[in-house]
Amino acid sequence: MRIAFFTEGNYIGKTPRNNSNMRADSAWICALEAVHIPIHQIHQVNETFDWGIVIIPKKKDHLFDYPLVSNMKRICSNIATMQESTYWYWQGGSIQSQLWYHDILQKMDLIFCHNDMDLNYYRGITDVRCELLPTVMVTDHIKSFDGERKGVMVGGNWVTAYRGFDSYLIGKILDDDITSPTTGRMKPDETMLDINHLPWIPWSQWMYELSKCKYGVQLGTAAAGTFNLNCAYLGIPCIGYDNVNTQKILHPDLSVKDGDITSARKLASELANNEDLYNQYSKTTRENFQKYYSEEIFLKKVKCILNSK
């Protein structure tokens, strides 16, 4: 089966397994041995594919006059789109942007989603078949820290999408040593907080920095769930909301309802004061990763979806 991915990335071809920046979209492309083609260059391609999957970027205005669907159908027997960010993020755009996006969704053969809650949403606003495209990790070249793990990694900054304040509050119960990644939406005055902010780093280096931490907290809005997945691979117990599939499946005993900070505080206190419980959760989440989210499991699920009509 020949698969093409169309994104805002500017490269053409396959993603090598030793790619140092193997974030979510790169991992999908790599694992599926798909060919990546920039969205704005689809019209220049002459080779054909069984499936074409487009990840429509957050900024869409430049695509309004581009014949995206007809270009995809010209070279692909079947076309699909993959959810970008939260199920509601696209509604932050202009009215034209929202209507354009919904029209594109309706013309697809398949809509891929991140989480169970996203399936219910996209099935509700379209008449299109919707399936999960699980977040996957290509783990061949991951290097992890082999010393004693310390501190907390929180999965986002103090903005609406990441809700970093909530994660910080829970993180402080676990340990005073808190680290956070830096994103493009981080507020400048967040640097005034007692948080160690990692600069932007490639994914391989991110995994190494994450592996130094003992705990993870991600109380943000539901999207791809890569943070929760990365923690599970490394055996780092992560407290998070259960509307994220990677959280509820990989860290079931540390998952709480969206907004239930009361339960999250209780879990954090128990985890910080019970080393046996910590070790149990660390072992279980590693096992869950292999059972539910290994690359082999991912390929079986996705190929089954793409082979069925």
Backbone bond lengths (Angstrom), bond angles and torsions (degrees), N, CA, C in turn:
res aa  C-N    CA-C-N  psi(-1)  N-CA   C-N-CA  omega(-1)  CA-C   N-CA-C  phi
1 M - - - 1.460 - - 1.523 109.69 -
2 R 1.321 115.68 128.60 1.463 120.88 179.17 1.525 109.01 -99.66
3 I 1.337 115.08 126.85 1.461 121.45 -176.42 1.522 108.94 -124.39
4 A 1.321 115.15 138.02 1.464 121.17 173.99 1.521 109.08 -118.42
5 F 1.318 115.96 141.66 1.466 122.30 172.65 1.518 108.03 -113.93
6 F 1.328 115.75 133.19 1.460 121.31 178.03 1.527 108.30 -115.79
7 T 1.331 117.21 117.75 1.465 121.52 179.61 1.533 108.92 -136.74
8 E 1.326 115.56 -178.62 1.462 120.07 177.58 1.522 112.17 -78.86
9 G 1.332 118.17 -2.81 1.460 121.28 176.54 1.520 111.09 -62.30
10 N 1.315 117.30 153.46 1.466 121.30 -173.57 1.527 114.19 -102.52
11 Y 1.305 118.28 11.03 1.464 119.31 -179.06 1.527 111.08 -102.57
12 I 1.326 115.85 158.31 1.462 122.18 178.12 1.525 108.25 -122.61
13 G 1.319 116.59 133.57 1.457 120.82 176.33 1.513 113.16 122.96
14 K 1.314 115.68 -166.64 1.458 121.46 -178.59 1.531 110.70 -88.54
15 T 1.315 115.47 160.08 1.459 121.67 178.50 1.524 109.48 -97.09
16 P 1.328 119.30 118.34 1.478 120.99 -178.74 1.524 110.97 -68.68
17 R 1.305 115.92 152.04 1.459 120.78 -176.43 1.527 112.48 -70.52
18 N 1.307 117.57 -16.20 1.471 120.14 177.25 1.523 112.07 -97.29
19 N 1.323 117.29 17.66 1.463 121.21 177.17 1.528 109.27 -58.95
20 S 1.321 117.01 127.36 1.467 120.39 -175.81 1.522 112.87 -77.24
21 N 1.340 117.07 -14.12 1.465 120.10 -178.52 1.528 110.30 -118.50
22 M 1.338 115.74 59.04 1.456 122.95 -173.51 1.531 110.82 -82.70
23 R 1.343 116.83 65.35 1.455 120.94 177.19 1.531 109.02 -75.44
24 A 1.328 117.69 -174.42 1.462 121.32 -168.60 1.520 113.61 -56.07
25 D 1.337 117.68 -50.96 1.461 119.22 -176.75 1.525 111.55 -66.08
26 S 1.335 116.65 -39.09 1.469 120.10 178.49 1.522 111.44 -64.23
27 A 1.334 116.50 -37.20 1.462 120.39 179.74 1.529 111.52 -67.06
28 W 1.333 117.27 -40.05 1.476 119.76 175.46 1.525 110.76 -60.05
29 I 1.324 115.36 -48.19 1.465 120.81 -177.42 1.523 110.76 -62.38
30 C 1.332 115.46 -43.56 1.466 120.33 -179.00 1.523 111.76 -66.17
31 A 1.327 116.51 -50.45 1.468 120.52 -176.44 1.525 111.84 -61.55
32 L 1.327 116.99 -36.80 1.467 121.46 -178.63 1.526 112.44 -86.72
33 E 1.343 116.55 0.71 1.470 122.06 -177.66 1.522 110.22 52.09
34 A 1.316 114.78 39.65 1.461 121.43 -178.47 1.532 110.69 -84.01
35 V 1.320 115.15 164.11 1.465 121.92 175.29 1.523 108.10 -100.71
36 H 1.304 117.05 128.82 1.463 120.96 177.60 1.524 110.15 -92.83
37 I 1.343 114.55 134.76 1.463 121.42 178.11 1.529 107.79 -135.06
38 P 1.330 119.15 128.97 1.467 120.21 176.75 1.532 110.73 -58.64
39 I 1.319 117.00 140.53 1.461 120.90 -177.62 1.525 111.72 -53.42
40 H 1.321 116.76 -45.00 1.460 120.15 -173.97 1.522 113.51 -74.91
41 Q 1.346 117.25 1.77 1.466 120.38 178.98 1.520 112.93 -116.21
42 I 1.324 118.12 8.28 1.473 120.03 -177.78 1.518 111.04 -58.11
43 H 1.318 116.59 -37.95 1.473 120.90 -176.81 1.529 112.23 -65.43
44 Q 1.334 118.17 -14.70 1.458 121.62 -178.67 1.527 112.44 -92.57
45 V 1.328 116.66 -6.29 1.468 121.26 -174.05 1.524 110.75 -90.08
46 N 1.329 116.72 138.05 1.459 121.45 179.65 1.524 113.69 -113.66
47 E 1.348 117.78 -17.93 1.456 119.28 177.70 1.524 110.16 -72.66
48 T 1.321 116.58 159.80 1.462 120.80 -175.30 1.526 111.16 -115.80
49 F 1.362 114.31 158.35 1.457 121.26 -175.97 1.526 110.11 -139.15
50 D 1.332 114.30 154.08 1.464 119.46 175.17 1.526 110.41 -73.14
51 W 1.343 115.84 -39.29 1.460 121.03 179.91 1.525 109.76 -135.53
52 G 1.310 114.95 140.30 1.449 121.52 170.53 1.517 108.53 -121.89
53 I 1.335 117.12 127.65 1.469 122.58 -177.54 1.521 108.82 -119.81
54 V 1.319 116.40 120.27 1.459 120.26 -178.68 1.529 110.32 -106.40
55 I 1.323 116.11 134.83 1.466 122.01 170.46 1.527 105.82 -105.70
56 I 1.316 115.94 103.66 1.454 120.76 -176.91 1.527 108.67 -74.99
57 P 1.325 118.01 125.57 1.471 120.45 -174.93 1.525 112.75 -67.70
58 K 1.315 114.86 164.16 1.469 120.30 179.22 1.529 110.80 -61.70
59 K 1.326 117.14 -41.14 1.461 121.39 176.95 1.528 108.11 -91.77
60 K 1.334 116.27 112.94 1.454 121.56 -168.79 1.523 114.82 -111.29
61 D 1.319 118.33 -12.72 1.458 121.05 -169.24 1.526 113.19 -54.06
62 H 1.329 117.19 -36.62 1.462 119.93 -177.19 1.518 112.93 -69.95
63 L 1.344 116.86 -8.85 1.465 120.74 -179.43 1.525 113.39 -98.67
64 F 1.334 117.90 -5.92 1.465 120.66 -174.41 1.526 112.16 -56.87
65 D 1.326 117.52 -38.91 1.463 121.05 -176.56 1.527 112.60 -99.10
66 Y 1.321 115.87 7.59 1.472 119.56 179.68 1.527 109.17 -94.53
67 P 1.323 119.38 127.11 1.473 121.23 -178.61 1.533 112.04 -74.47
68 L 1.322 115.39 70.45 1.460 121.73 -172.63 1.519 112.73 -60.03
69 V 1.318 116.87 -52.81 1.467 120.49 -174.99 1.527 111.37 -64.38
70 S 1.321 118.00 -46.21 1.470 119.98 -179.18 1.523 111.35 -64.75
71 N 1.325 117.48 -36.00 1.459 119.95 176.90 1.526 111.29 -66.69
72 M 1.336 116.96 -40.21 1.463 119.82 177.65 1.520 111.20 -65.21
73 K 1.332 116.23 -43.69 1.469 119.85 -177.51 1.529 112.13 -68.66
74 R 1.320 116.76 -24.98 1.464 119.95 179.19 1.523 111.73 -63.87
75 I 1.333 117.15 -33.54 1.467 119.50 -175.56 1.534 113.40 -115.75
76 C 1.337 117.84 -4.88 1.468 120.60 -176.37 1.528 110.72 -124.31
77 S 1.326 116.34 133.80 1.467 120.64 177.80 1.519 111.29 -68.61
78 N 1.338 116.31 -32.90 1.462 122.42 179.28 1.521 107.98 -136.29
79 I 1.336 116.77 145.42 1.465 119.50 -179.27 1.525 110.26 -127.02
80 A 1.318 114.86 146.39 1.468 121.67 -178.64 1.518 109.14 -143.96
81 T 1.316 115.70 160.92 1.448 121.20 171.59 1.517 109.34 -124.93
82 M 1.324 116.07 148.43 1.454 122.10 178.47 1.513 108.97 -109.55
83 Q 1.314 116.89 128.86 1.462 123.13 177.71 1.530 111.03 -50.73
84 E 1.315 116.10 135.17 1.465 122.38 175.44 1.518 109.20 -112.75
85 S 1.323 116.80 118.89 1.460 123.50 -179.99 1.538 110.87 69.53
86 T 1.329 116.63 -153.83 1.470 121.39 -179.34 1.522 110.54 -70.28
87 Y 1.317 117.18 161.36 1.462 119.63 -178.23 1.518 112.45 -64.95
88 W 1.341 117.55 -19.77 1.461 120.67 -176.95 1.516 114.28 -105.33
89 Y 1.327 118.81 -5.00 1.457 121.32 -171.92 1.528 112.26 -58.19
90 W 1.333 117.06 -38.08 1.465 121.33 -176.41 1.526 112.30 -63.44
91 Q 1.338 117.09 -18.33 1.459 119.47 -179.56 1.528 112.78 -77.85
92 G 1.323 116.88 0.18 1.451 120.56 174.54 1.523 112.68 -82.69
93 G 1.341 116.21 -7.86 1.461 120.29 -179.82 1.519 112.32 -82.43
94 S 1.326 115.56 -177.50 1.462 121.24 178.84 1.530 110.29 -65.66
95 I 1.308 116.89 166.17 1.462 120.93 176.73 1.528 109.91 -58.78
96 Q 1.330 116.50 -43.74 1.461 120.03 178.38 1.524 111.28 -59.08
97 S 1.330 115.54 -42.20 1.461 120.32 -179.75 1.525 111.47 -62.70
98 Q 1.325 116.62 -42.56 1.460 120.65 -179.06 1.524 111.63 -66.21
99 L 1.334 117.23 -43.18 1.463 120.75 179.95 1.526 110.80 -67.97
100 W 1.334 116.35 -38.60 1.462 120.53 177.73 1.517 110.54 -62.42
101 Y 1.332 116.34 -46.60 1.464 121.12 -178.29 1.532 110.99 -62.03
102 H 1.319 116.86 -44.49 1.460 119.55 -179.64 1.521 111.04 -64.17
103 D 1.317 117.01 -37.02 1.463 121.01 177.22 1.524 111.00 -63.50
104 I 1.335 116.70 -40.51 1.473 121.05 177.56 1.524 109.95 -62.90
105 L 1.328 116.94 -43.80 1.464 120.39 179.39 1.524 111.14 -56.78
106 Q 1.314 116.63 -44.53 1.461 121.70 -175.88 1.529 112.58 -65.30
107 K 1.323 117.58 -20.69 1.461 121.53 -177.48 1.526 113.06 -93.24
108 M 1.323 117.28 -0.59 1.462 120.98 -179.28 1.533 111.34 -84.08
109 D 1.328 115.31 156.30 1.460 120.54 172.47 1.521 110.82 -83.21
110 L 1.327 115.99 -23.08 1.462 121.07 -175.10 1.525 109.40 -156.10
111 I 1.329 115.62 140.05 1.461 121.20 172.73 1.522 108.02 -115.26
112 F 1.329 116.35 122.65 1.460 121.03 175.51 1.525 109.37 -92.45
113 C 1.340 116.05 140.22 1.463 122.22 -177.60 1.530 110.67 -128.25
114 H 1.345 114.77 165.99 1.462 121.07 -179.50 1.528 113.13 -84.71
115 N 1.334 116.29 -48.68 1.464 121.13 -168.00 1.525 111.54 -130.37
116 D 1.337 115.25 165.08 1.460 119.81 178.43 1.523 111.91 -56.84
117 M 1.330 116.81 -40.15 1.453 120.15 -179.86 1.527 111.47 -64.40
118 D 1.337 117.01 -31.10 1.461 121.17 179.14 1.524 111.12 -70.58
119 L 1.328 116.56 -35.86 1.470 120.31 176.88 1.519 110.25 -58.34
120 N 1.315 116.23 -46.46 1.461 120.29 -178.77 1.522 111.45 -61.99
121 Y 1.324 116.25 -35.35 1.460 120.06 -179.58 1.530 111.26 -70.63
122 Y 1.332 116.89 -54.24 1.458 119.76 -175.39 1.523 112.45 -67.70
123 R 1.314 117.46 -31.03 1.459 119.26 173.68 1.526 110.81 -66.93
124 G 1.320 115.59 -29.44 1.454 120.02 -178.95 1.514 113.74 -76.22
125 I 1.337 117.99 -30.95 1.464 119.68 -175.86 1.536 112.71 -99.95
126 T 1.344 117.34 -3.31 1.468 120.29 178.62 1.529 109.59 -135.92
127 D 1.327 114.55 174.31 1.466 121.52 173.06 1.525 109.76 -111.03
128 V 1.320 115.98 27.72 1.458 122.19 -173.18 1.525 110.41 -105.30
129 R 1.315 116.07 146.07 1.464 121.25 174.94 1.525 109.69 -61.07
130 C 1.321 117.26 133.59 1.462 122.69 -179.39 1.530 109.87 -124.07
131 E 1.312 116.81 135.62 1.461 122.79 179.86 1.526 109.31 -139.44
132 L 1.319 115.81 161.42 1.463 121.28 176.06 1.527 110.88 -82.99
133 L 1.323 116.22 135.24 1.462 121.47 167.11 1.522 105.58 -111.00
134 P 1.330 117.78 95.18 1.467 119.73 -174.43 1.525 112.06 -59.42
135 T 1.308 116.23 144.52 1.458 120.74 172.39 1.521 107.94 -67.09
136 V 1.320 116.63 138.63 1.463 120.57 -174.45 1.525 109.51 -131.22
137 M 1.325 115.32 154.62 1.459 121.44 175.22 1.520 109.51 -119.84
138 V 1.318 116.52 136.31 1.468 122.53 170.24 1.517 105.72 -98.99
139 T 1.312 116.27 108.79 1.471 121.01 -164.55 1.533 114.71 -101.96
140 D 1.329 117.74 6.02 1.471 120.79 -173.02 1.519 114.29 -52.78
141 H 1.319 116.83 -42.23 1.464 120.66 -168.87 1.525 113.49 -115.15
142 I 1.328 117.28 22.11 1.462 120.40 178.73 1.532 110.12 -74.40
143 K 1.321 116.05 131.80 1.463 122.20 173.74 1.517 107.74 -115.62
144 S 1.329 115.82 131.15 1.461 119.25 -178.18 1.527 110.91 -119.57
145 F 1.311 114.86 156.80 1.457 123.37 179.62 1.524 109.54 -67.50
146 D 1.341 117.38 134.48 1.468 119.97 -176.79 1.529 112.76 -106.41
147 G 1.323 116.85 10.82 1.460 119.98 177.35 1.528 111.61 -93.61
148 E 1.314 116.45 -168.24 1.465 121.28 179.40 1.522 110.35 -73.16
149 R 1.307 115.81 130.36 1.458 120.28 -180.00 1.531 110.61 -80.58
150 K 1.336 114.32 138.33 1.462 119.15 -179.24 1.527 109.70 -142.85
151 G 1.316 115.71 152.58 1.450 120.85 170.66 1.523 114.35 80.77
152 V 1.334 112.92 -175.83 1.462 122.01 -174.30 1.524 110.10 -124.12
153 M 1.319 115.85 137.35 1.456 120.64 168.85 1.520 107.33 -105.68
154 V 1.329 117.12 122.28 1.469 121.04 174.77 1.520 108.00 -100.18
155 G 1.324 115.82 144.56 1.458 120.15 -167.00 1.506 116.81 -91.71
156 G 1.324 119.35 31.48 1.450 117.89 176.97 1.508 113.54 167.85
157 N 1.321 114.32 167.56 1.466 121.76 -176.96 1.524 111.91 -89.70
158 W 1.323 116.16 179.07 1.471 122.78 -174.85 1.531 110.59 -85.80
159 V 1.302 115.98 62.78 1.466 122.70 176.93 1.528 107.62 -130.99
160 T 1.336 115.94 166.92 1.462 120.66 -173.16 1.522 112.75 -56.20
161 A 1.327 117.29 -45.08 1.459 120.17 -174.96 1.528 112.43 -65.13
162 Y 1.340 117.28 -37.57 1.463 120.78 -175.91 1.525 113.22 -97.16
163 R 1.319 116.90 -22.76 1.464 121.70 178.42 1.532 111.01 50.59
164 G 1.324 114.20 49.95 1.456 120.84 -173.79 1.517 115.05 -63.03
165 F 1.326 117.59 -25.93 1.462 119.65 178.15 1.524 110.27 -58.80
166 D 1.341 116.92 -44.31 1.465 120.97 -178.37 1.523 110.98 -62.29
167 S 1.337 116.20 -44.00 1.464 120.17 179.92 1.533 110.92 -65.52
168 Y 1.327 116.43 -39.23 1.468 121.34 178.24 1.527 110.44 -61.73
169 L 1.323 116.59 -44.32 1.464 121.50 -179.34 1.525 111.01 -58.57
170 I 1.318 116.56 -44.42 1.473 120.78 179.16 1.519 110.47 -72.85
171 G 1.329 116.58 -37.90 1.458 119.90 179.77 1.513 112.92 -60.04
172 K 1.329 117.19 -36.02 1.467 120.81 -179.34 1.520 112.35 -65.62
173 I 1.325 117.37 -24.66 1.461 120.52 176.00 1.525 110.14 -71.43
174 L 1.312 115.50 -32.77 1.466 120.65 -177.50 1.525 112.17 -80.00
175 D 1.342 116.70 -41.63 1.465 120.44 -176.21 1.523 108.53 -169.96
176 D 1.335 117.44 148.67 1.466 121.11 177.51 1.526 112.43 -76.36
177 D 1.321 116.31 -17.47 1.464 121.55 -178.83 1.533 108.76 -87.85
178 I 1.344 116.98 100.66 1.467 121.89 -175.39 1.522 110.10 -117.93
179 T 1.323 115.38 133.05 1.459 122.55 177.57 1.516 108.93 -120.58
180 S 1.322 116.18 148.48 1.460 121.44 179.80 1.523 109.36 -142.39
181 P 1.334 116.99 145.47 1.469 119.13 171.99 1.525 109.79 -72.09
182 T 1.309 116.01 163.45 1.459 121.86 175.87 1.520 108.97 -108.27
183 T 1.322 117.05 126.42 1.460 121.24 178.00 1.526 109.39 -114.76
184 G 1.319 115.22 169.56 1.452 120.13 -179.29 1.511 113.96 -66.51
185 R 1.332 116.76 -18.16 1.461 120.12 -178.18 1.531 112.71 -97.67
186 M 1.335 118.58 4.46 1.456 120.64 -177.81 1.522 111.21 -64.14
187 K 1.320 117.13 133.53 1.462 121.87 177.53 1.538 109.41 -71.13
188 P 1.326 117.95 138.20 1.482 120.78 -177.54 1.523 113.37 -56.27
189 D 1.344 117.72 -37.27 1.459 119.17 -176.34 1.528 113.29 -77.89
190 E 1.345 117.45 -0.33 1.467 118.48 174.95 1.525 111.05 -66.65
191 T 1.326 116.53 -22.14 1.463 120.38 179.65 1.531 111.49 -67.25
192 M 1.324 118.10 -13.10 1.459 121.82 179.14 1.532 111.56 -78.15
193 L 1.321 117.43 -13.97 1.457 121.63 -177.42 1.519 111.18 -78.64
194 D 1.316 116.13 162.49 1.468 121.14 178.14 1.528 109.86 -82.10
195 I 1.325 115.56 59.68 1.460 123.23 -179.88 1.519 108.41 -127.30
196 N 1.311 116.61 136.35 1.457 121.71 173.70 1.522 108.35 -84.28
197 H 1.325 118.06 106.80 1.463 121.60 -177.94 1.531 110.12 -90.70
198 L 1.317 115.10 119.96 1.452 119.13 174.65 1.523 108.99 -73.35
199 P 1.307 118.90 137.38 1.469 120.01 172.94 1.527 108.75 -69.97
200 W 1.339 116.98 169.57 1.463 117.93 175.86 1.518 109.13 -61.07
201 I 1.313 116.45 128.73 1.461 121.78 -179.99 1.523 109.16 -137.76
202 P 1.342 118.49 153.44 1.463 120.93 176.03 1.523 110.64 -59.68
203 W 1.323 116.12 158.03 1.459 122.03 -174.63 1.529 111.88 -58.19
204 S 1.332 118.23 -40.61 1.466 120.47 -178.87 1.523 111.05 -61.05
205 Q 1.321 116.47 -39.04 1.471 120.09 178.07 1.523 110.67 -72.80
206 W 1.347 116.14 -35.28 1.470 120.42 175.52 1.523 110.48 -57.47
207 M 1.328 116.93 -44.60 1.468 120.53 -179.34 1.528 110.75 -62.57
208 Y 1.318 116.82 -37.11 1.466 119.65 178.18 1.526 110.57 -66.45
209 E 1.324 117.43 -44.12 1.464 120.83 179.18 1.529 110.80 -64.97
210 L 1.318 116.99 -41.36 1.461 120.94 177.90 1.526 110.98 -61.54
211 S 1.319 117.08 -37.95 1.470 121.43 -177.10 1.522 112.67 -66.28
212 K 1.331 118.39 -12.90 1.464 121.56 176.34 1.527 112.07 -78.30
213 C 1.348 116.48 -16.56 1.461 121.39 -172.45 1.529 111.95 -92.64
214 K 1.308 115.26 149.29 1.455 121.65 -179.09 1.525 111.85 -89.16
215 Y 1.330 117.53 -32.99 1.464 122.00 -175.62 1.532 110.55 -128.22
216 G 1.324 114.78 156.20 1.455 121.12 172.44 1.519 109.88 -128.27
217 V 1.334 116.81 145.26 1.470 122.02 174.48 1.525 107.99 -137.86
218 Q 1.331 116.33 127.84 1.464 120.95 178.50 1.526 108.79 -141.61
219 L 1.317 115.46 91.41 1.462 121.18 -179.24 1.524 109.73 -108.62
220 G 1.330 115.74 50.79 1.458 121.78 -179.73 1.516 111.73 -104.06
221 T 1.318 115.71 -173.21 1.455 120.71 178.85 1.520 110.55 -75.64
222 A 1.324 116.54 155.75 1.462 121.87 -172.10 1.527 111.92 -77.28
223 A 1.333 115.70 121.37 1.459 121.54 173.93 1.537 107.89 -140.63
224 A 1.336 117.72 -131.17 1.465 120.01 -173.79 1.527 113.60 -69.62
225 G 1.337 117.84 -26.09 1.466 119.84 177.97 1.515 114.48 73.02
226 T 1.348 116.84 29.41 1.467 118.75 -179.08 1.527 112.12 -66.86
227 F 1.321 117.83 -36.11 1.462 120.72 -179.88 1.521 110.66 -59.29
228 N 1.309 117.16 -49.11 1.465 122.79 -179.60 1.532 110.48 -61.82
229 L 1.341 115.77 -39.02 1.462 121.89 178.73 1.521 110.80 -66.82
230 N 1.323 117.06 -46.60 1.460 121.01 178.70 1.523 111.58 -58.54
231 C 1.335 116.36 -42.07 1.465 120.73 178.54 1.528 110.87 -61.23
232 A 1.319 116.64 -43.56 1.469 120.44 -178.34 1.518 111.07 -62.27
233 Y 1.318 117.16 -44.22 1.462 120.56 179.27 1.525 110.78 -56.87
234 L 1.330 116.33 -39.25 1.468 121.25 -177.62 1.527 113.02 -86.12
235 G 1.329 117.19 -3.99 1.461 120.25 -178.99 1.522 112.64 76.01
236 I 1.336 117.00 28.96 1.460 121.53 179.16 1.524 108.88 -98.51
237 P 1.334 119.12 114.19 1.466 120.65 177.02 1.533 110.52 -59.77
238 C 1.327 116.35 134.20 1.459 121.26 -175.39 1.525 110.29 -128.29
239 I 1.316 116.64 128.61 1.461 122.61 175.21 1.528 107.88 -92.03
240 G 1.337 116.94 129.13 1.460 119.38 -177.50 1.513 111.89 -163.46
241 Y 1.326 115.31 178.08 1.461 121.75 -178.95 1.527 111.10 -83.18
242 D 1.333 115.76 142.87 1.462 120.58 -173.98 1.523 114.02 -82.13
243 N 1.341 118.75 5.26 1.464 119.00 173.58 1.530 112.10 -85.22
244 V 1.324 116.04 -0.33 1.467 122.67 174.48 1.525 107.76 -100.27
245 N 1.324 117.69 120.58 1.464 120.65 -175.30 1.521 113.02 -58.43
246 T 1.333 117.09 -42.59 1.466 118.70 -178.54 1.521 111.91 -65.67
247 Q 1.330 116.86 -25.01 1.466 120.06 177.69 1.524 110.66 -77.78
248 K 1.316 117.25 -53.56 1.463 119.86 -173.62 1.531 112.61 -69.28
249 I 1.331 117.09 -26.51 1.470 120.33 -179.97 1.527 111.46 -86.25
250 L 1.324 116.96 -39.36 1.466 121.13 -174.42 1.526 113.84 -92.74
251 H 1.334 116.61 -26.70 1.475 121.44 -179.65 1.538 109.12 -130.13
252 P 1.313 118.49 57.26 1.477 120.42 -171.53 1.521 114.11 -60.87
253 D 1.323 117.50 -35.70 1.467 120.35 -176.41 1.528 112.86 -81.50
254 L 1.331 116.37 -5.89 1.464 120.72 179.15 1.530 111.12 -117.38
255 S 1.334 115.83 20.21 1.460 121.30 -178.30 1.527 110.59 -104.51
256 V 1.336 115.65 137.60 1.461 121.39 -179.86 1.527 108.96 -129.61
257 K 1.322 116.39 163.46 1.451 121.58 177.39 1.536 110.11 -65.43
258 D 1.316 116.03 151.41 1.467 121.28 178.90 1.528 110.02 -54.99
259 G 1.325 115.91 121.98 1.453 121.76 179.00 1.517 115.75 88.72
260 D 1.330 118.06 -3.59 1.468 120.64 -177.01 1.531 110.17 -84.71
261 I 1.292 115.71 72.24 1.460 121.51 180.00 1.531 111.06 -67.60
262 T 1.318 116.99 -28.68 1.466 120.26 178.16 1.523 110.87 -58.27
263 S 1.325 116.61 -49.08 1.475 120.45 178.95 1.518 111.28 -68.10
264 A 1.330 116.90 -35.94 1.463 120.10 179.26 1.529 110.95 -63.74
265 R 1.312 117.27 -39.28 1.470 121.22 178.17 1.532 110.60 -63.86
266 K 1.315 115.82 -40.62 1.464 119.65 179.67 1.526 110.90 -64.60
267 L 1.334 116.07 -43.71 1.465 119.99 178.88 1.527 111.05 -62.96
268 A 1.327 116.73 -40.65 1.456 120.58 -179.33 1.524 111.07 -63.60
269 S 1.323 116.70 -41.76 1.464 120.86 179.38 1.524 110.80 -63.85
270 E 1.322 116.73 -43.30 1.470 120.58 178.92 1.518 111.05 -64.17
271 L 1.333 116.55 -43.03 1.456 121.38 -177.58 1.526 111.68 -66.27
272 A 1.332 116.55 -39.35 1.460 120.86 -177.59 1.521 112.89 -70.83
273 N 1.338 116.81 -23.85 1.468 120.50 -173.29 1.526 114.32 -112.03
274 N 1.316 116.91 11.28 1.461 119.80 -178.89 1.527 109.07 -140.39
275 E 1.331 116.21 96.09 1.464 121.51 -176.34 1.521 111.98 -65.48
276 D 1.329 116.80 -35.14 1.464 119.76 177.94 1.526 110.55 -63.56
277 L 1.326 116.22 -41.42 1.461 120.94 178.10 1.524 110.12 -64.22
278 Y 1.322 115.65 -41.52 1.464 120.24 177.88 1.537 110.21 -58.82
279 N 1.311 116.69 -48.68 1.467 120.79 -178.67 1.521 111.37 -62.38
280 Q 1.323 115.83 -37.47 1.467 120.03 178.39 1.532 110.53 -63.65
281 Y 1.332 117.03 -46.73 1.465 120.69 179.75 1.521 111.68 -65.32
282 S 1.331 116.32 -36.95 1.453 120.65 178.75 1.532 110.91 -62.28
283 K 1.319 115.84 -44.02 1.461 120.97 179.63 1.534 111.08 -67.30
284 T 1.324 116.14 -43.84 1.465 120.67 -176.79 1.520 111.86 -64.59
285 T 1.325 116.94 -41.03 1.460 118.51 -176.78 1.527 111.71 -69.87
286 R 1.333 117.58 -33.01 1.472 120.38 173.61 1.536 110.27 -63.18
287 E 1.321 115.15 -44.02 1.468 119.77 179.98 1.524 110.88 -64.33
288 N 1.314 116.65 -40.48 1.463 120.22 179.30 1.526 111.50 -64.17
289 F 1.322 115.76 -36.44 1.462 119.26 178.09 1.523 110.46 -59.22
290 Q 1.315 116.56 -48.96 1.466 120.32 -178.98 1.524 111.59 -66.27
291 K 1.310 116.66 -34.29 1.461 121.25 -176.48 1.522 112.89 -76.21
292 Y 1.344 116.91 -36.42 1.466 120.01 -171.39 1.535 115.49 -117.57
293 Y 1.335 117.41 -21.84 1.456 118.68 -171.71 1.526 114.75 -131.07
294 S 1.300 118.31 17.33 1.457 119.30 175.46 1.532 109.09 -67.08
295 E 1.302 116.79 161.09 1.462 120.46 179.04 1.525 111.08 -61.22
296 E 1.310 117.01 -36.23 1.470 121.14 178.79 1.530 110.99 -61.54
297 I 1.326 116.74 -45.31 1.467 121.21 178.41 1.527 110.13 -63.81
298 F 1.320 116.87 -42.31 1.458 121.59 178.20 1.521 111.34 -56.82
299 L 1.318 117.00 -48.69 1.461 120.65 -177.11 1.524 112.19 -63.16
300 K 1.325 116.46 -39.72 1.464 119.60 178.55 1.523 110.79 -61.66
301 K 1.336 116.57 -45.20 1.471 120.76 -177.55 1.517 111.41 -65.26
302 V 1.329 116.73 -47.64 1.455 120.06 -174.07 1.523 111.89 -70.90
303 K 1.296 116.85 -40.58 1.474 119.21 179.59 1.532 110.86 -66.59
304 C 1.308 116.47 -32.93 1.473 120.19 176.00 1.534 109.72 -64.34
305 I 1.322 116.97 -41.77 1.469 121.22 178.73 1.522 111.05 -64.42
306 L 1.329 116.30 -47.60 1.470 120.50 -175.98 1.522 112.86 -70.46
307 N 1.317 116.96 -24.43 1.475 120.36 179.23 1.515 113.06 -85.91
308 S 1.325 116.69 -11.01 1.461 120.23 179.89 1.514 109.78 -102.84
309 K 1.295 116.96 146.34 1.479 122.03 -178.06 1.528 110.09 -107.36
